[in-house]
């Protein structure tokens, strides 16, 4: 028996998360020029970053030889001012993925359970499995969360419920009043992780204030990220908001320097760049209309999305994806989410969306 055979069975059974294909990898595989490739696979902001964020990054480079502030005071203070929360209600993460992992490590373990929806973010079952806990997958309702079914799935062993709003990879959205009513029915000893990675893309008619619920629901943890609308995917900065008691537990299992000094400075600047955020939102709305109009013209079904991506039904997702890759267009096949007939397409620049829509009929055959 080898050393690796002695690792816990639940660790050996994990299938690692598969990220979107990098541009450089496709260029090598297909013999393409990197500049000719369009990537619409990872829900990144096609505008990049704002100028004040760029200035903050350049300034932070001067001190790169030193460790970052392990407590992230500057960014926490910015979040405090932006959202009216106390400093001890904030935990910082290496992307919001880190916040999800911290929640699992703090509250799960063998003989405990976590609940999540089918077709929800792949990290929920992975983070659960990594702790030895049992994952309980609740069937989806119209490709989204069935809150009543999730309530019915709660047992005395349940310690965490993961909810993504909007949901990734389907883009489905739950109105705030439904989530608020759900929280009122969840037992106090169950942590509800509300993953709001795409909340900045919600329309005015969809917006709700989950942060206002924290005073009433101490078992609520809100997870957010700077990777999407703020354009900081490469710097990996996320944050969680919750009760002081929950945040204290997450900080106990958090790595000391889990956010870089450049990431801390960039996020603090990006948080107040309302002009850049407004431009990102407007571009996303226009791009969504462009893609869905293209799908309509091709007679394809898609799932209405509240994020910065849209999921479209193409028949054989793996085959169509390969056809797109050969043309230098990267999107995201989601067979691993139980949706082999669908592709998830990120909203890009107008020219990138056009390139995809021109390549899609060829890939469809």
C-alpha positions as CSV (number, residue, x, y, z in Angstrom):
1,X,0.0,0.0,0.0
2,X,1.4,3.4,-1.0
3,X,1.4,6.6,1.0
4,X,-1.3,8.1,-1.3
5,X,-3.5,5.0,-0.7
6,X,-3.5,6.0,3.0
7,X,-5.0,9.4,2.3
8,X,-8.7,9.7,3.3
9,X,-11.0,8.0,0.7
10,X,-13.0,11.2,0.4
11,X,-9.9,13.1,-0.7
12,X,-8.8,10.4,-3.2
13,X,-12.3,10.4,-4.7
14,X,-12.2,14.1,-5.6
15,X,-12.3,15.1,-9.3
16,X,-10.4,18.4,-9.5
17,X,-12.2,21.5,-10.7
18,X,-11.6,22.1,-14.4
19,X,-11.2,25.8,-15.2
20,X,-11.8,27.3,-18.6
21,X,-9.2,26.6,-21.3
22,X,-6.5,29.3,-21.4
23,X,-5.8,31.1,-24.6
24,X,-2.1,30.0,-24.6
25,X,-3.1,26.4,-24.3
26,X,-5.5,26.5,-27.3
27,X,-2.9,28.4,-29.3
28,X,-0.4,25.5,-28.7
29,X,-3.0,22.8,-29.4
30,X,-4.4,24.3,-32.6
31,X,-1.3,26.1,-33.9
32,X,-3.1,29.4,-33.7
33,X,-1.9,32.9,-33.0
34,X,-2.9,34.0,-29.5
35,X,-4.1,37.4,-30.8
36,X,-6.6,35.6,-33.1
37,X,-8.3,33.7,-30.2
38,X,-11.5,34.9,-28.5
39,X,-12.1,33.6,-25.0
40,X,-15.7,33.7,-23.7
41,X,-15.3,30.9,-21.2
42,X,-14.6,32.2,-17.7
43,X,-17.0,35.1,-17.1
44,X,-14.2,37.7,-17.1
45,X,-14.8,41.4,-17.6
46,X,-13.9,42.2,-21.3
47,X,-13.2,45.9,-20.4
48,X,-10.3,44.9,-18.1
49,X,-9.8,47.3,-15.2
50,X,-10.5,51.0,-14.5
51,X,-7.8,53.6,-14.5
52,X,-7.9,54.3,-10.8
53,X,-7.5,50.6,-10.2
54,X,-4.5,50.5,-12.5
55,X,-2.9,53.4,-10.7
56,X,-3.4,51.6,-7.3
57,X,-1.7,48.5,-8.8
58,X,1.3,50.4,-10.0
59,X,1.7,52.2,-6.7
60,X,1.5,48.9,-4.8
61,X,4.3,47.4,-6.9
62,X,6.9,49.6,-5.1
63,X,6.3,47.6,-1.9
64,X,6.1,44.1,-3.5
65,X,9.1,42.7,-1.5
66,X,7.2,43.0,1.7
67,X,4.4,40.7,3.0
68,X,0.9,42.1,2.6
69,X,-1.2,43.3,5.5
70,X,-2.4,40.0,6.9
71,X,-5.5,41.7,8.2
72,X,-6.2,43.6,5.0
73,X,-7.1,46.8,6.9
74,X,-7.3,49.1,3.9
75,X,-9.7,46.9,2.0
76,X,-11.8,46.0,5.0
77,X,-12.1,49.7,5.8
78,X,-13.2,50.4,2.2
79,X,-15.8,47.7,2.5
80,X,-16.9,49.0,5.9
81,X,-17.5,52.5,4.3
82,X,-19.1,51.1,1.2
83,X,-21.6,48.7,2.9
84,X,-21.9,50.0,6.5
85,X,-20.7,46.8,8.2
86,X,-18.3,46.5,11.1
87,X,-14.7,45.5,10.5
88,X,-15.2,42.3,12.4
89,X,-18.0,41.3,10.0
90,X,-15.6,41.0,7.1
91,X,-13.3,38.2,6.0
92,X,-11.1,38.5,2.9
93,X,-10.3,35.7,0.5
94,X,-8.2,34.6,-2.4
95,X,-11.2,35.1,-4.6
96,X,-14.7,34.2,-3.4
97,X,-13.8,30.6,-4.0
98,X,-11.6,30.9,-0.9
99,X,-14.6,32.2,1.1
100,X,-16.6,29.1,0.1
101,X,-13.7,26.8,1.1
102,X,-13.3,28.6,4.5
103,X,-17.0,28.2,5.2
104,X,-16.8,24.5,4.5
105,X,-13.6,24.0,6.6
106,X,-15.1,25.9,9.6
107,X,-18.5,24.2,9.6
108,X,-18.3,20.9,7.9
109,X,-16.6,17.6,8.6
110,X,-17.3,13.9,8.7
111,X,-20.9,13.1,9.8
112,X,-22.1,16.5,8.6
113,X,-24.0,17.5,5.5
114,X,-24.1,20.4,3.1
115,X,-27.0,21.2,0.7
116,X,-26.7,22.6,-2.8
117,X,-28.7,22.7,-6.0
118,X,-28.2,20.6,-9.1
119,X,-26.5,22.7,-11.9
120,X,-25.0,25.0,-9.2
121,X,-21.3,26.1,-8.9
122,X,-19.0,23.0,-8.9
123,X,-17.0,24.3,-5.9
124,X,-19.9,23.6,-3.5
125,X,-19.6,19.8,-3.8
126,X,-15.8,19.9,-4.0
127,X,-15.5,22.0,-0.9
128,X,-17.9,19.7,0.9
129,X,-16.2,16.5,-0.2
130,X,-12.8,17.9,0.9
131,X,-14.0,18.0,4.5
132,X,-15.4,14.5,4.5
133,X,-18.9,15.8,4.8
134,X,-21.9,14.4,2.8
135,X,-23.1,16.5,-0.1
136,X,-26.9,16.6,-0.6
137,X,-27.8,17.7,-4.1
138,X,-31.3,19.0,-4.5
139,X,-32.9,18.7,-8.0
140,X,-33.1,22.0,-9.9
141,X,-36.3,23.9,-10.6
142,X,-36.1,25.5,-14.1
143,X,-32.3,25.2,-14.0
144,X,-32.2,27.1,-10.7
145,X,-32.7,26.6,-7.0
146,X,-35.8,25.0,-5.5
147,X,-35.8,26.7,-2.1
148,X,-38.7,24.6,-0.8
149,X,-36.9,21.4,-1.7
150,X,-33.8,22.7,-0.1
151,X,-35.7,23.3,3.1
152,X,-37.2,19.8,3.0
153,X,-33.6,18.4,2.6
154,X,-32.4,19.8,6.0
155,X,-31.7,17.2,8.6
156,X,-30.1,17.3,12.1
157,X,-26.7,16.7,10.3
158,X,-27.1,19.8,8.0
159,X,-24.6,22.5,8.7
160,X,-24.3,24.5,5.5
161,X,-26.5,25.4,2.6
162,X,-25.0,26.9,-0.6
163,X,-27.1,29.3,-2.7
164,X,-25.8,31.1,-5.8
165,X,-27.7,34.2,-6.9
166,X,-27.4,34.7,-9.8
167,X,-26.6,31.0,-10.3
168,X,-23.5,29.8,-12.2
169,X,-23.5,28.3,-14.8
170,X,-27.2,28.7,-15.6
171,X,-27.7,32.4,-14.8
172,X,-31.0,31.9,-13.0
173,X,-32.1,34.5,-10.4
174,X,-34.1,34.3,-7.2
175,X,-35.9,37.5,-6.1
176,X,-34.7,38.9,-2.8
177,X,-38.0,38.4,-1.0
178,X,-37.9,34.7,-1.7
179,X,-34.4,34.3,-0.2
180,X,-35.4,36.5,2.8
181,X,-38.4,34.2,3.4
182,X,-36.2,31.2,3.1
183,X,-33.7,32.5,5.6
184,X,-36.5,32.9,8.1
185,X,-37.3,29.2,7.8
186,X,-33.7,27.8,8.1
187,X,-32.7,26.6,11.6
188,X,-30.3,28.8,13.4
189,X,-27.6,26.1,13.5
190,X,-27.4,25.9,9.7
191,X,-25.1,28.4,7.9
192,X,-26.5,29.8,4.7
193,X,-23.8,30.8,2.2
194,X,-25.3,33.3,-0.2
195,X,-22.9,33.4,-3.2
196,X,-23.3,36.8,-4.9
197,X,-20.4,36.6,-7.3
198,X,-22.5,38.2,-10.1
199,X,-24.6,40.6,-8.0
200,X,-23.2,43.7,-9.7
201,X,-24.8,42.6,-13.0
202,X,-28.3,42.6,-11.6
203,X,-30.8,45.0,-13.2
204,X,-32.3,47.8,-11.0
205,X,-35.6,45.8,-10.8
206,X,-33.7,42.8,-9.5
207,X,-31.6,44.4,-6.8
208,X,-32.1,43.5,-3.1
209,X,-30.1,44.3,0.0
210,X,-28.8,41.1,1.5
211,X,-26.4,43.0,3.8
212,X,-29.4,44.5,5.6
213,X,-30.4,40.9,6.6
214,X,-27.2,40.3,8.5
215,X,-28.6,41.9,11.7
216,X,-31.5,39.5,11.6
217,X,-29.9,36.3,10.4
218,X,-26.6,35.6,12.2
219,X,-26.4,32.3,10.3
220,X,-26.0,34.2,6.9
221,X,-22.7,34.5,5.1
222,X,-22.6,36.6,2.0
223,X,-19.8,35.8,-0.4
224,X,-18.7,38.3,-3.1
225,X,-15.8,38.7,-5.5
226,X,-13.7,41.3,-7.4
227,X,-13.1,38.8,-10.2
228,X,-16.1,39.6,-12.3
229,X,-17.6,43.1,-12.7
230,X,-14.5,44.7,-11.2
231,X,-12.1,42.9,-13.6
232,X,-9.6,41.6,-11.0
233,X,-9.9,37.9,-11.9
234,X,-6.1,37.6,-12.2
235,X,-5.5,39.0,-8.7
236,X,-7.9,36.7,-6.9
237,X,-9.7,38.9,-4.3
238,X,-13.0,38.0,-2.6
239,X,-14.7,38.8,0.6
240,X,-17.3,37.4,3.0
241,X,-19.8,39.4,5.1
242,X,-21.4,37.8,8.1
243,X,-21.9,37.9,11.9
244,X,-18.8,38.6,14.0
245,X,-19.0,35.1,15.4
246,X,-19.1,33.4,12.0
247,X,-16.3,35.6,10.6
248,X,-14.1,34.9,13.6
249,X,-14.3,31.1,12.8
250,X,-13.5,31.7,9.2
251,X,-10.5,33.8,10.2
252,X,-9.2,30.9,12.3
253,X,-8.9,28.6,9.3
254,X,-7.8,31.4,6.8
255,X,-4.2,31.5,5.6
256,X,-2.3,34.5,7.1
257,X,-1.5,36.2,3.8
258,X,-4.3,34.8,1.5
259,X,-4.7,38.1,-0.4
260,X,-1.7,39.7,-2.1
261,X,-0.7,43.4,-1.4
262,X,-1.4,44.2,-5.0
263,X,-4.8,42.6,-4.8
264,X,-5.7,44.4,-1.6
265,X,-4.7,47.8,-3.1
266,X,-6.5,47.1,-6.4
267,X,-9.7,46.0,-4.8
268,X,-9.8,49.0,-2.4
269,X,-9.6,51.3,-5.4
270,X,-12.0,49.3,-7.7
271,X,-14.7,49.3,-5.0
272,X,-15.4,53.0,-5.5
273,X,-14.9,53.2,-9.3
274,X,-18.6,53.6,-10.0
275,X,-18.0,54.9,-13.5
276,X,-16.1,51.7,-14.5
277,X,-18.8,49.5,-12.9
278,X,-21.5,51.4,-14.8
279,X,-19.7,50.9,-18.1
280,X,-19.2,47.2,-17.4
281,X,-22.9,46.8,-16.6
282,X,-24.0,48.7,-19.8
283,X,-21.6,46.6,-21.9
284,X,-22.9,43.4,-20.4
285,X,-26.5,44.4,-21.1
286,X,-25.8,45.2,-24.7
287,X,-23.7,42.0,-25.2
288,X,-26.5,39.9,-23.7
289,X,-29.0,41.4,-26.1
290,X,-26.5,40.8,-29.0
291,X,-26.0,37.1,-28.1
292,X,-29.6,36.2,-27.4
293,X,-30.7,37.9,-30.7
294,X,-28.1,35.7,-32.4
295,X,-29.5,32.6,-30.8
296,X,-33.0,33.5,-31.8
297,X,-31.9,33.9,-35.4
298,X,-30.4,30.4,-35.3
299,X,-33.5,28.9,-33.6
300,X,-31.6,28.0,-30.4
301,X,-32.9,27.8,-26.9
302,X,-31.2,29.7,-24.1
303,X,-31.7,30.3,-20.4
304,X,-32.5,33.9,-19.4
305,X,-29.5,35.0,-17.4
306,X,-28.9,37.6,-14.7
307,X,-25.1,37.3,-14.9
308,X,-22.4,38.2,-17.4
309,X,-22.9,35.0,-19.4
310,X,-25.7,33.1,-21.1
311,X,-26.2,29.3,-21.4
312,X,-27.4,28.1,-24.8
313,X,-28.6,24.6,-25.9
314,X,-26.6,23.4,-28.9
315,X,-27.4,19.6,-29.0
316,X,-24.0,17.9,-28.6
317,X,-22.2,20.4,-26.4
318,X,-18.8,18.6,-26.5
319,X,-18.9,18.4,-30.4
320,X,-20.0,22.0,-30.9
321,X,-17.3,23.1,-28.4
322,X,-14.6,21.4,-30.4
323,X,-15.9,23.0,-33.5
324,X,-15.6,26.4,-31.9
325,X,-12.1,25.7,-30.6
326,X,-10.9,24.8,-34.1
327,X,-12.0,28.3,-35.1
328,X,-10.2,29.9,-32.2
329,X,-13.3,30.6,-30.0
330,X,-13.2,29.4,-26.4
331,X,-16.5,28.9,-24.5
332,X,-17.4,26.6,-21.6
333,X,-18.9,23.2,-22.1
334,X,-21.0,22.2,-19.0
335,X,-21.5,18.5,-19.3
336,X,-19.9,18.2,-15.8
337,X,-22.8,20.1,-14.5
338,X,-25.3,17.6,-15.9
339,X,-26.0,19.7,-19.0
340,X,-24.2,18.0,-21.9
341,X,-26.4,19.7,-24.5
342,X,-25.5,23.2,-23.4
343,X,-22.7,25.7,-23.6
344,X,-22.1,28.6,-21.3
345,X,-20.9,31.7,-23.1
346,X,-19.4,34.8,-21.4
347,X,-20.4,38.2,-22.6
348,X,-17.5,39.8,-24.4
349,X,-16.8,43.0,-26.4
350,X,-19.2,43.5,-29.4
351,X,-16.5,42.3,-31.8
352,X,-15.8,39.2,-29.7
353,X,-19.6,38.4,-29.5
354,X,-19.8,38.8,-33.3
355,X,-16.8,36.5,-33.8
356,X,-18.5,33.8,-31.7
357,X,-21.9,34.2,-33.5
358,X,-20.1,33.8,-36.8
359,X,-18.3,30.7,-35.7
360,X,-21.3,29.1,-34.0
361,X,-23.3,28.1,-37.2
362,X,-20.1,26.4,-38.6
363,X,-19.6,24.5,-35.3
364,X,-23.3,23.5,-35.3
365,X,-22.8,21.9,-38.7
